[in-house]
Amino acid sequence: MDIDKLTRPNVRELEPYSCARDEYQGDTGIFLDANENSLGSVLTPGLNRYPDPLQKKLK
């Protein structure tokens, strides 16, 4: 099986995605685009963003 026969020419010519974070040459360790916070988490310890999928406390 040849993948080139299964894909359109314009798809084969696409450039692969290049993450800006991989290309970054600086020494800053905080990236605000990734929702990072240099001051730590604002959530209270033990507070989850998503509910427990097993609902252990209700059972």
PDBQT receptor file of N, H, CA, C and O in Angstrom, charges set to zero:
ATOM      1  N   MET A   1       0.847  -1.174   0.000  1.00  0.00    +0.000 N 
ATOM      2  CA  MET A   1       0.000   0.000   0.000  1.00  0.00    +0.000 C 
ATOM      3  C   MET A   1       0.894   1.240   0.000  1.00  0.00    +0.000 C 
ATOM      4  O   MET A   1       1.801   1.364   0.823  1.00  0.00    +0.000 OA
ATOM      5  N   ASP A   2       0.633   2.133  -0.912  1.00  0.00    +0.000 N 
ATOM      6  H   ASP A   2      -0.103   2.033  -1.581  1.00  0.00    +0.000 HD
ATOM      7  CA  ASP A   2       1.412   3.360  -1.042  1.00  0.00    +0.000 C 
ATOM      8  C   ASP A   2       0.554   4.540  -0.595  1.00  0.00    +0.000 C 
ATOM      9  O   ASP A   2      -0.482   4.821  -1.199  1.00  0.00    +0.000 OA
ATOM     10  N   ILE A   3       0.984   5.229   0.461  1.00  0.00    +0.000 N 
ATOM     11  H   ILE A   3       1.825   5.000   0.951  1.00  0.00    +0.000 HD
ATOM     12  CA  ILE A   3       0.206   6.340   1.010  1.00  0.00    +0.000 C 
ATOM     13  C   ILE A   3       0.089   7.484   0.006  1.00  0.00    +0.000 C 
ATOM     14  O   ILE A   3      -0.895   8.224   0.026  1.00  0.00    +0.000 OA
ATOM     15  N   ASP A   4       1.069   7.634  -0.861  1.00  0.00    +0.000 N 
ATOM     16  H   ASP A   4       1.868   7.033  -0.877  1.00  0.00    +0.000 HD
ATOM     17  CA  ASP A   4       1.015   8.699  -1.859  1.00  0.00    +0.000 C 
ATOM     18  C   ASP A   4      -0.138   8.509  -2.837  1.00  0.00    +0.000 C 
ATOM     19  O   ASP A   4      -0.655   9.485  -3.381  1.00  0.00    +0.000 OA
ATOM     20  N   LYS A   5      -0.535   7.298  -3.060  1.00  0.00    +0.000 N 
ATOM     21  H   LYS A   5      -0.115   6.505  -2.618  1.00  0.00    +0.000 HD
ATOM     22  CA  LYS A   5      -1.658   7.040  -3.962  1.00  0.00    +0.000 C 
ATOM     23  C   LYS A   5      -2.998   7.325  -3.285  1.00  0.00    +0.000 C 
ATOM     24  O   LYS A   5      -4.010   7.511  -3.960  1.00  0.00    +0.000 OA
ATOM     25  N   LEU A   6      -3.002   7.358  -1.955  1.00  0.00    +0.000 N 
ATOM     26  H   LEU A   6      -2.179   7.206  -1.407  1.00  0.00    +0.000 HD
ATOM     27  CA  LEU A   6      -4.244   7.575  -1.216  1.00  0.00    +0.000 C 
ATOM     28  C   LEU A   6      -4.502   9.045  -0.884  1.00  0.00    +0.000 C 
ATOM     29  O   LEU A   6      -5.623   9.413  -0.534  1.00  0.00    +0.000 OA
ATOM     30  N   THR A   7      -3.488   9.872  -0.991  1.00  0.00    +0.000 N 
ATOM     31  H   THR A   7      -2.577   9.573  -1.276  1.00  0.00    +0.000 HD
ATOM     32  CA  THR A   7      -3.647  11.280  -0.625  1.00  0.00    +0.000 C 
ATOM     33  C   THR A   7      -3.565  12.174  -1.856  1.00  0.00    +0.000 C 
ATOM     34  O   THR A   7      -2.897  11.858  -2.840  1.00  0.00    +0.000 OA
ATOM     35  N   ARG A   8      -4.265  13.299  -1.766  1.00  0.00    +0.000 N 
ATOM     36  H   ARG A   8      -4.808  13.556  -0.966  1.00  0.00    +0.000 HD
ATOM     37  CA  ARG A   8      -4.246  14.264  -2.862  1.00  0.00    +0.000 C 
ATOM     38  C   ARG A   8      -2.889  14.968  -2.898  1.00  0.00    +0.000 C 
ATOM     39  O   ARG A   8      -2.236  15.106  -1.863  1.00  0.00    +0.000 OA
ATOM     40  N   PRO A   9      -2.465  15.407  -4.068  1.00  0.00    +0.000 N 
ATOM     41  CA  PRO A   9      -1.170  16.089  -4.186  1.00  0.00    +0.000 C 
ATOM     42  C   PRO A   9      -1.075  17.334  -3.300  1.00  0.00    +0.000 C 
ATOM     43  O   PRO A   9      -0.025  17.587  -2.709  1.00  0.00    +0.000 OA
ATOM     44  N   ASN A  10      -2.151  18.111  -3.200  1.00  0.00    +0.000 N 
ATOM     45  H   ASN A  10      -3.004  17.906  -3.680  1.00  0.00    +0.000 HD
ATOM     46  CA  ASN A  10      -2.084  19.330  -2.388  1.00  0.00    +0.000 C 
ATOM     47  C   ASN A  10      -1.930  19.000  -0.901  1.00  0.00    +0.000 C 
ATOM     48  O   ASN A  10      -1.368  19.796  -0.150  1.00  0.00    +0.000 OA
ATOM     49  N   VAL A  11      -2.414  17.855  -0.478  1.00  0.00    +0.000 N 
ATOM     50  H   VAL A  11      -2.871  17.208  -1.089  1.00  0.00    +0.000 HD
ATOM     51  CA  VAL A  11      -2.246  17.446   0.918  1.00  0.00    +0.000 C 
ATOM     52  C   VAL A  11      -0.806  16.996   1.153  1.00  0.00    +0.000 C 
ATOM     53  O   VAL A  11      -0.226  17.307   2.194  1.00  0.00    +0.000 OA
ATOM     54  N   ARG A  12      -0.240  16.287   0.226  1.00  0.00    +0.000 N 
ATOM     55  H   ARG A  12      -0.711  16.034  -0.619  1.00  0.00    +0.000 HD
ATOM     56  CA  ARG A  12       1.150  15.838   0.354  1.00  0.00    +0.000 C 
ATOM     57  C   ARG A  12       2.125  17.007   0.379  1.00  0.00    +0.000 C 
ATOM     58  O   ARG A  12       3.201  16.897   0.967  1.00  0.00    +0.000 OA
ATOM     59  N   GLU A  13       1.770  18.124  -0.248  1.00  0.00    +0.000 N 
ATOM     60  H   GLU A  13       0.896  18.214  -0.726  1.00  0.00    +0.000 HD
ATOM     61  CA  GLU A  13       2.656  19.285  -0.320  1.00  0.00    +0.000 C 
ATOM     62  C   GLU A  13       2.567  20.193   0.905  1.00  0.00    +0.000 C 
ATOM     63  O   GLU A  13       3.340  21.146   1.012  1.00  0.00    +0.000 OA
ATOM     64  N   LEU A  14       1.659  19.929   1.818  1.00  0.00    +0.000 N 
ATOM     65  H   LEU A  14       1.031  19.156   1.731  1.00  0.00    +0.000 HD
ATOM     66  CA  LEU A  14       1.521  20.771   3.004  1.00  0.00    +0.000 C 
ATOM     67  C   LEU A  14       2.768  20.695   3.877  1.00  0.00    +0.000 C 
ATOM     68  O   LEU A  14       3.376  19.636   4.033  1.00  0.00    +0.000 OA
ATOM     69  N   GLU A  15       3.132  21.840   4.440  1.00  0.00    +0.000 N 
ATOM     70  H   GLU A  15       2.638  22.701   4.313  1.00  0.00    +0.000 HD
ATOM     71  CA  GLU A  15       4.242  21.885   5.389  1.00  0.00    +0.000 C 
ATOM     72  C   GLU A  15       3.745  21.378   6.740  1.00  0.00    +0.000 C 
ATOM     73  O   GLU A  15       2.620  21.694   7.127  1.00  0.00    +0.000 OA
ATOM     74  N   PRO A  16       4.535  20.611   7.458  1.00  0.00    +0.000 N 
ATOM     75  CA  PRO A  16       4.109  20.147   8.779  1.00  0.00    +0.000 C 
ATOM     76  C   PRO A  16       3.989  21.325   9.746  1.00  0.00    +0.000 C 
ATOM     77  O   PRO A  16       4.670  22.339   9.589  1.00  0.00    +0.000 OA
ATOM     78  N   TYR A  17       3.129  21.185  10.735  1.00  0.00    +0.000 N 
ATOM     79  H   TYR A  17       2.577  20.361  10.863  1.00  0.00    +0.000 HD
ATOM     80  CA  TYR A  17       2.927  22.227  11.740  1.00  0.00    +0.000 C 
ATOM     81  C   TYR A  17       4.216  22.448  12.519  1.00  0.00    +0.000 C 
ATOM     82  O   TYR A  17       4.887  21.500  12.925  1.00  0.00    +0.000 OA
ATOM     83  N   SER A  18       4.538  23.692  12.713  1.00  0.00    +0.000 N 
ATOM     84  H   SER A  18       3.993  24.463  12.383  1.00  0.00    +0.000 HD
ATOM     85  CA  SER A  18       5.731  24.050  13.469  1.00  0.00    +0.000 C 
ATOM     86  C   SER A  18       5.294  24.851  14.686  1.00  0.00    +0.000 C 
ATOM     87  O   SER A  18       4.776  25.960  14.554  1.00  0.00    +0.000 OA
ATOM     88  N   CYS A  19       5.498  24.302  15.841  1.00  0.00    +0.000 N 
ATOM     89  H   CYS A  19       5.919  23.401  15.948  1.00  0.00    +0.000 HD
ATOM     90  CA  CYS A  19       5.104  24.946  17.087  1.00  0.00    +0.000 C 
ATOM     91  C   CYS A  19       6.070  26.090  17.394  1.00  0.00    +0.000 C 
ATOM     92  O   CYS A  19       7.286  25.901  17.362  1.00  0.00    +0.000 OA
ATOM     93  N   ALA A  20       5.535  27.270  17.691  1.00  0.00    +0.000 N 
ATOM     94  H   ALA A  20       4.547  27.423  17.717  1.00  0.00    +0.000 HD
ATOM     95  CA  ALA A  20       6.378  28.419  18.012  1.00  0.00    +0.000 C 
ATOM     96  C   ALA A  20       7.218  28.151  19.249  1.00  0.00    +0.000 C 
ATOM     97  O   ALA A  20       8.325  28.675  19.373  1.00  0.00    +0.000 OA
ATOM     98  N   ARG A  21       6.710  27.353  20.152  1.00  0.00    +0.000 N 
ATOM     99  H   ARG A  21       5.811  26.927  20.051  1.00  0.00    +0.000 HD
ATOM    100  CA  ARG A  21       7.447  27.031  21.374  1.00  0.00    +0.000 C 
ATOM    101  C   ARG A  21       8.719  26.241  21.050  1.00  0.00    +0.000 C 
ATOM    102  O   ARG A  21       9.735  26.404  21.725  1.00  0.00    +0.000 OA
ATOM    103  N   ASP A  22       8.669  25.398  20.034  1.00  0.00    +0.000 N 
ATOM    104  H   ASP A  22       7.843  25.266  19.485  1.00  0.00    +0.000 HD
ATOM    105  CA  ASP A  22       9.856  24.647  19.627  1.00  0.00    +0.000 C 
ATOM    106  C   ASP A  22      10.898  25.554  18.970  1.00  0.00    +0.000 C 
ATOM    107  O   ASP A  22      12.098  25.299  19.070  1.00  0.00    +0.000 OA
ATOM    108  N   GLU A  23      10.438  26.612  18.300  1.00  0.00    +0.000 N 
ATOM    109  H   GLU A  23       9.463  26.819  18.219  1.00  0.00    +0.000 HD
ATOM    110  CA  GLU A  23      11.343  27.516  17.601  1.00  0.00    +0.000 C 
ATOM    111  C   GLU A  23      11.892  28.609  18.510  1.00  0.00    +0.000 C 
ATOM    112  O   GLU A  23      12.860  29.278  18.148  1.00  0.00    +0.000 OA
ATOM    113  N   TYR A  24      11.301  28.801  19.669  1.00  0.00    +0.000 N 
ATOM    114  H   TYR A  24      10.514  28.258  19.963  1.00  0.00    +0.000 HD
ATOM    115  CA  TYR A  24      11.693  29.875  20.574  1.00  0.00    +0.000 C 
ATOM    116  C   TYR A  24      13.097  29.631  21.108  1.00  0.00    +0.000 C 
ATOM    117  O   TYR A  24      13.404  28.539  21.586  1.00  0.00    +0.000 OA
ATOM    118  N   GLN A  25      13.946  30.645  21.025  1.00  0.00    +0.000 N 
ATOM    119  H   GLN A  25      13.697  31.532  20.636  1.00  0.00    +0.000 HD
ATOM    120  CA  GLN A  25      15.342  30.511  21.436  1.00  0.00    +0.000 C 
ATOM    121  C   GLN A  25      15.648  31.218  22.749  1.00  0.00    +0.000 C 
ATOM    122  O   GLN A  25      16.773  31.126  23.241  1.00  0.00    +0.000 OA
ATOM    123  N   GLY A  26      14.681  31.921  23.329  1.00  0.00    +0.000 N 
ATOM    124  H   GLY A  26      13.768  31.996  22.930  1.00  0.00    +0.000 HD
ATOM    125  CA  GLY A  26      14.917  32.671  24.554  1.00  0.00    +0.000 C 
ATOM    126  C   GLY A  26      15.023  31.783  25.778  1.00  0.00    +0.000 C 
ATOM    127  O   GLY A  26      14.913  30.560  25.690  1.00  0.00    +0.000 OA
ATOM    128  N   ASP A  27      15.239  32.422  26.933  1.00  0.00    +0.000 N 
ATOM    129  H   ASP A  27      15.328  33.415  27.005  1.00  0.00    +0.000 HD
ATOM    130  CA  ASP A  27      15.388  31.658  28.168  1.00  0.00    +0.000 C 
ATOM    131  C   ASP A  27      14.220  31.850  29.126  1.00  0.00    +0.000 C 
ATOM    132  O   ASP A  27      14.268  31.375  30.261  1.00  0.00    +0.000 OA
ATOM    133  N   THR A  28      13.180  32.533  28.687  1.00  0.00    +0.000 N 
ATOM    134  H   THR A  28      13.141  32.918  27.765  1.00  0.00    +0.000 HD
ATOM    135  CA  THR A  28      12.005  32.728  29.527  1.00  0.00    +0.000 C 
ATOM    136  C   THR A  28      11.271  31.407  29.675  1.00  0.00    +0.000 C 
ATOM    137  O   THR A  28      11.061  30.695  28.693  1.00  0.00    +0.000 OA
ATOM    138  N   GLY A  29      10.883  31.079  30.890  1.00  0.00    +0.000 N 
ATOM    139  H   GLY A  29      11.053  31.657  31.688  1.00  0.00    +0.000 HD
ATOM    140  CA  GLY A  29      10.222  29.803  31.129  1.00  0.00    +0.000 C 
ATOM    141  C   GLY A  29       8.721  29.913  31.283  1.00  0.00    +0.000 C 
ATOM    142  O   GLY A  29       8.066  28.920  31.599  1.00  0.00    +0.000 OA
ATOM    143  N   ILE A  30       8.151  31.096  31.068  1.00  0.00    +0.000 N 
ATOM    144  H   ILE A  30       8.682  31.903  30.811  1.00  0.00    +0.000 HD
ATOM    145  CA  ILE A  30       6.711  31.286  31.239  1.00  0.00    +0.000 C 
ATOM    146  C   ILE A  30       6.103  31.622  29.888  1.00  0.00    +0.000 C 
ATOM    147  O   ILE A  30       6.541  32.553  29.213  1.00  0.00    +0.000 OA
ATOM    148  N   PHE A  31       5.104  30.867  29.504  1.00  0.00    +0.000 N 
ATOM    149  H   PHE A  31       4.748  30.110  30.052  1.00  0.00    +0.000 HD
ATOM    150  CA  PHE A  31       4.418  31.090  28.245  1.00  0.00    +0.000 C 
ATOM    151  C   PHE A  31       2.953  31.371  28.549  1.00  0.00    +0.000 C 
ATOM    152  O   PHE A  31       2.206  30.460  28.905  1.00  0.00    +0.000 OA
ATOM    153  N   LEU A  32       2.541  32.615  28.412  1.00  0.00    +0.000 N 
ATOM    154  H   LEU A  32       3.148  33.356  28.122  1.00  0.00    +0.000 HD
ATOM    155  CA  LEU A  32       1.173  32.990  28.751  1.00  0.00    +0.000 C 
ATOM    156  C   LEU A  32       0.158  32.400  27.787  1.00  0.00    +0.000 C 
ATOM    157  O   LEU A  32      -1.016  32.273  28.134  1.00  0.00    +0.000 OA
ATOM    158  N   ASP A  33       0.582  32.040  26.590  1.00  0.00    +0.000 N 
ATOM    159  H   ASP A  33       1.536  32.144  26.308  1.00  0.00    +0.000 HD
ATOM    160  CA  ASP A  33      -0.351  31.447  25.643  1.00  0.00    +0.000 C 
ATOM    161  C   ASP A  33      -0.773  30.042  26.060  1.00  0.00    +0.000 C 
ATOM    162  O   ASP A  33      -1.740  29.503  25.521  1.00  0.00    +0.000 OA
ATOM    163  N   ALA A  34      -0.067  29.450  27.003  1.00  0.00    +0.000 N 
ATOM    164  H   ALA A  34       0.718  29.888  27.441  1.00  0.00    +0.000 HD
ATOM    165  CA  ALA A  34      -0.389  28.103  27.466  1.00  0.00    +0.000 C 
ATOM    166  C   ALA A  34      -1.115  28.140  28.808  1.00  0.00    +0.000 C 
ATOM    167  O   ALA A  34      -1.192  27.128  29.505  1.00  0.00    +0.000 OA
ATOM    168  N   ASN A  35      -1.645  29.307  29.169  1.00  0.00    +0.000 N 
ATOM    169  H   ASN A  35      -1.582  30.129  28.604  1.00  0.00    +0.000 HD
ATOM    170  CA  ASN A  35      -2.374  29.482  30.425  1.00  0.00    +0.000 C 
ATOM    171  C   ASN A  35      -1.513  29.152  31.637  1.00  0.00    +0.000 C 
ATOM    172  O   ASN A  35      -2.015  28.642  32.638  1.00  0.00    +0.000 OA
ATOM    173  N   GLU A  36      -0.233  29.439  31.550  1.00  0.00    +0.000 N 
ATOM    174  H   GLU A  36       0.175  29.854  30.736  1.00  0.00    +0.000 HD
ATOM    175  CA  GLU A  36       0.655  29.230  32.683  1.00  0.00    +0.000 C 
ATOM    176  C   GLU A  36       0.637  30.472  33.558  1.00  0.00    +0.000 C 
ATOM    177  O   GLU A  36       0.477  31.588  33.065  1.00  0.00    +0.000 OA
ATOM    178  N   ASN A  37       0.799  30.273  34.833  1.00  0.00    +0.000 N 
ATOM    179  H   ASN A  37       0.929  29.366  35.233  1.00  0.00    +0.000 HD
ATOM    180  CA  ASN A  37       0.761  31.356  35.797  1.00  0.00    +0.000 C 
ATOM    181  C   ASN A  37       2.030  31.288  36.636  1.00  0.00    +0.000 C 
ATOM    182  O   ASN A  37       2.275  30.287  37.310  1.00  0.00    +0.000 OA
ATOM    183  N   SER A  38       2.832  32.335  36.601  1.00  0.00    +0.000 N 
ATOM    184  H   SER A  38       2.634  33.148  36.054  1.00  0.00    +0.000 HD
ATOM    185  CA  SER A  38       4.097  32.325  37.342  1.00  0.00    +0.000 C 
ATOM    186  C   SER A  38       3.888  32.388  38.848  1.00  0.00    +0.000 C 
ATOM    187  O   SER A  38       4.822  32.130  39.607  1.00  0.00    +0.000 OA
ATOM    188  N   LEU A  39       2.683  32.726  39.294  1.00  0.00    +0.000 N 
ATOM    189  H   LEU A  39       1.925  32.936  38.677  1.00  0.00    +0.000 HD
ATOM    190  CA  LEU A  39       2.395  32.837  40.721  1.00  0.00    +0.000 C 
ATOM    191  C   LEU A  39       1.825  31.557  41.310  1.00  0.00    +0.000 C 
ATOM    192  O   LEU A  39       1.549  31.502  42.509  1.00  0.00    +0.000 OA
ATOM    193  N   GLY A  40       1.644  30.538  40.501  1.00  0.00    +0.000 N 
ATOM    194  H   GLY A  40       1.868  30.582  39.528  1.00  0.00    +0.000 HD
ATOM    195  CA  GLY A  40       1.081  29.281  40.990  1.00  0.00    +0.000 C 
ATOM    196  C   GLY A  40      -0.408  29.195  40.694  1.00  0.00    +0.000 C 
ATOM    197  O   GLY A  40      -0.986  30.086  40.073  1.00  0.00    +0.000 OA
ATOM    198  N   SER A  41      -1.004  28.131  41.140  1.00  0.00    +0.000 N 
ATOM    199  H   SER A  41      -0.534  27.407  41.645  1.00  0.00    +0.000 HD
ATOM    200  CA  SER A  41      -2.412  27.872  40.870  1.00  0.00    +0.000 C 
ATOM    201  C   SER A  41      -3.310  28.802  41.673  1.00  0.00    +0.000 C 
ATOM    202  O   SER A  41      -3.042  29.091  42.839  1.00  0.00    +0.000 OA
ATOM    203  N   VAL A  42      -4.375  29.264  41.035  1.00  0.00    +0.000 N 
ATOM    204  H   VAL A  42      -4.593  29.029  40.088  1.00  0.00    +0.000 HD
ATOM    205  CA  VAL A  42      -5.351  30.095  41.738  1.00  0.00    +0.000 C 
ATOM    206  C   VAL A  42      -6.465  29.233  42.330  1.00  0.00    +0.000 C 
ATOM    207  O   VAL A  42      -7.312  29.730  43.073  1.00  0.00    +0.000 OA
ATOM    208  N   LEU A  43      -6.460  27.953  42.003  1.00  0.00    +0.000 N 
ATOM    209  H   LEU A  43      -5.772  27.550  41.400  1.00  0.00    +0.000 HD
ATOM    210  CA  LEU A  43      -7.484  27.050  42.514  1.00  0.00    +0.000 C 
ATOM    211  C   LEU A  43      -7.156  26.623  43.937  1.00  0.00    +0.000 C 
ATOM    212  O   LEU A  43      -5.993  26.416  44.281  1.00  0.00    +0.000 OA
ATOM    213  N   THR A  44      -8.164  26.496  44.737  1.00  0.00    +0.000 N 
ATOM    214  H   THR A  44      -9.109  26.664  44.457  1.00  0.00    +0.000 HD
ATOM    215  CA  THR A  44      -7.988  26.009  46.095  1.00  0.00    +0.000 C 
ATOM    216  C   THR A  44      -7.541  24.550  46.045  1.00  0.00    +0.000 C 
ATOM    217  O   THR A  44      -8.065  23.781  45.239  1.00  0.00    +0.000 OA
ATOM    218  N   PRO A  45      -6.581  24.148  46.888  1.00  0.00    +0.000 N 
ATOM    219  CA  PRO A  45      -6.171  22.740  46.885  1.00  0.00    +0.000 C 
ATOM    220  C   PRO A  45      -7.378  21.826  47.114  1.00  0.00    +0.000 C 
ATOM    221  O   PRO A  45      -8.224  22.098  47.966  1.00  0.00    +0.000 OA
ATOM    222  N   GLY A  46      -7.441  20.771  46.363  1.00  0.00    +0.000 N 
ATOM    223  H   GLY A  46      -6.754  20.549  45.671  1.00  0.00    +0.000 HD
ATOM    224  CA  GLY A  46      -8.553  19.841  46.487  1.00  0.00    +0.000 C 
ATOM    225  C   GLY A  46      -9.726  20.190  45.585  1.00  0.00    +0.000 C 
ATOM    226  O   GLY A  46     -10.672  19.412  45.466  1.00  0.00    +0.000 OA
ATOM    227  N   LEU A  47      -9.671  21.354  44.949  1.00  0.00    +0.000 N 
ATOM    228  H   LEU A  47      -8.902  21.987  45.046  1.00  0.00    +0.000 HD
ATOM    229  CA  LEU A  47     -10.744  21.760  44.044  1.00  0.00    +0.000 C 
ATOM    230  C   LEU A  47     -10.374  21.301  42.641  1.00  0.00    +0.000 C 
ATOM    231  O   LEU A  47      -9.330  21.687  42.114  1.00  0.00    +0.000 OA
ATOM    232  N   ASN A  48     -11.214  20.492  42.046  1.00  0.00    +0.000 N 
ATOM    233  H   ASN A  48     -12.062  20.179  42.474  1.00  0.00    +0.000 HD
ATOM    234  CA  ASN A  48     -10.940  19.958  40.725  1.00  0.00    +0.000 C 
ATOM    235  C   ASN A  48     -11.702  20.735  39.674  1.00  0.00    +0.000 C 
ATOM    236  O   ASN A  48     -12.794  21.248  39.921  1.00  0.00    +0.000 OA
ATOM    237  N   ARG A  49     -11.116  20.808  38.516  1.00  0.00    +0.000 N 
ATOM    238  H   ARG A  49     -10.230  20.391  38.315  1.00  0.00    +0.000 HD
ATOM    239  CA  ARG A  49     -11.773  21.476  37.402  1.00  0.00    +0.000 C 
ATOM    240  C   ARG A  49     -12.908  20.609  36.856  1.00  0.00    +0.000 C 
ATOM    241  O   ARG A  49     -13.943  21.128  36.437  1.00  0.00    +0.000 OA
ATOM    242  N   TYR A  50     -12.716  19.318  36.863  1.00  0.00    +0.000 N 
ATOM    243  H   TYR A  50     -11.875  18.897  37.203  1.00  0.00    +0.000 HD
ATOM    244  CA  TYR A  50     -13.712  18.400  36.330  1.00  0.00    +0.000 C 
ATOM    245  C   TYR A  50     -14.267  17.548  37.464  1.00  0.00    +0.000 C 
ATOM    246  O   TYR A  50     -13.533  17.186  38.384  1.00  0.00    +0.000 OA
ATOM    247  N   PRO A  51     -15.544  17.228  37.408  1.00  0.00    +0.000 N 
ATOM    248  CA  PRO A  51     -16.119  16.391  38.465  1.00  0.00    +0.000 C 
ATOM    249  C   PRO A  51     -15.570  14.968  38.404  1.00  0.00    +0.000 C 
ATOM    250  O   PRO A  51     -15.058  14.521  37.378  1.00  0.00    +0.000 OA
ATOM    251  N   ASP A  52     -15.691  14.281  39.521  1.00  0.00    +0.000 N 
ATOM    252  H   ASP A  52     -16.107  14.644  40.354  1.00  0.00    +0.000 HD
ATOM    253  CA  ASP A  52     -15.252  12.890  39.599  1.00  0.00    +0.000 C 
ATOM    254  C   ASP A  52     -16.126  12.047  38.674  1.00  0.00    +0.000 C 
ATOM    255  O   ASP A  52     -17.337  11.981  38.884  1.00  0.00    +0.000 OA
ATOM    256  N   PRO A  53     -15.558  11.407  37.668  1.00  0.00    +0.000 N 
ATOM    257  CA  PRO A  53     -16.375  10.638  36.736  1.00  0.00    +0.000 C 
ATOM    258  C   PRO A  53     -17.036   9.421  37.377  1.00  0.00    +0.000 C 
ATOM    259  O   PRO A  53     -18.029   8.910  36.858  1.00  0.00    +0.000 OA
ATOM    260  N   LEU A  54     -16.495   8.958  38.495  1.00  0.00    +0.000 N 
ATOM    261  H   LEU A  54     -15.688   9.373  38.916  1.00  0.00    +0.000 HD
ATOM    262  CA  LEU A  54     -17.068   7.787  39.162  1.00  0.00    +0.000 C 
ATOM    263  C   LEU A  54     -18.073   8.165  40.247  1.00  0.00    +0.000 C 
ATOM    264  O   LEU A  54     -18.757   7.296  40.787  1.00  0.00    +0.000 OA
ATOM    265  N   GLN A  55     -18.169   9.458  40.569  1.00  0.00    +0.000 N 
ATOM    266  H   GLN A  55     -17.613  10.164  40.130  1.00  0.00    +0.000 HD
ATOM    267  CA  GLN A  55     -19.112   9.957  41.579  1.00  0.00    +0.000 C 
ATOM    268  C   GLN A  55     -19.003   9.181  42.885  1.00  0.00    +0.000 C 
ATOM    269  O   GLN A  55     -20.012   8.736  43.431  1.00  0.00    +0.000 OA
ATOM    270  N   LYS A  56     -17.785   9.017  43.386  1.00  0.00    +0.000 N 
ATOM    271  H   LYS A  56     -16.965   9.378  42.942  1.00  0.00    +0.000 HD
ATOM    272  CA  LYS A  56     -17.532   8.228  44.593  1.00  0.00    +0.000 C 
ATOM    273  C   LYS A  56     -18.259   8.778  45.815  1.00  0.00    +0.000 C 
ATOM    274  O   LYS A  56     -18.737   8.006  46.646  1.00  0.00    +0.000 OA
ATOM    275  N   LYS A  57     -18.350  10.101  45.936  1.00  0.00    +0.000 N 
ATOM    276  H   LYS A  57     -17.962  10.729  45.260  1.00  0.00    +0.000 HD
ATOM    277  CA  LYS A  57     -18.990  10.686  47.114  1.00  0.00    +0.000 C 
ATOM    278  C   LYS A  57     -20.500  10.479  47.121  1.00  0.00    +0.000 C 
ATOM    279  O   LYS A  57     -21.115  10.487  48.187  1.00  0.00    +0.000 OA
ATOM    280  N   LEU A  58     -21.101  10.294  45.960  1.00  0.00    +0.000 N 
ATOM    281  H   LEU A  58     -20.601  10.287  45.094  1.00  0.00    +0.000 HD
ATOM    282  CA  LEU A  58     -22.546  10.095  45.890  1.00  0.00    +0.000 C 
ATOM    283  C   LEU A  58     -22.952   8.648  46.113  1.00  0.00    +0.000 C 
ATOM    284  O   LEU A  58     -24.111   8.372  46.426  1.00  0.00    +0.000 OA
ATOM    285  N   LYS A  59     -22.030   7.733  45.957  1.00  0.00    +0.000 N 
ATOM    286  H   LYS A  59     -21.089   7.957  45.702  1.00  0.00    +0.000 HD
ATOM    287  CA  LYS A  59     -22.370   6.307  46.057  1.00  0.00    +0.000 C 
ATOM    288  C   LYS A  59     -22.398   5.835  47.476  1.00  0.00    +0.000 C 
ATOM    289  O   LYS A  59     -22.667   4.661  47.730  1.00  0.00    +0.000 OA
TER     290      LYS A  59
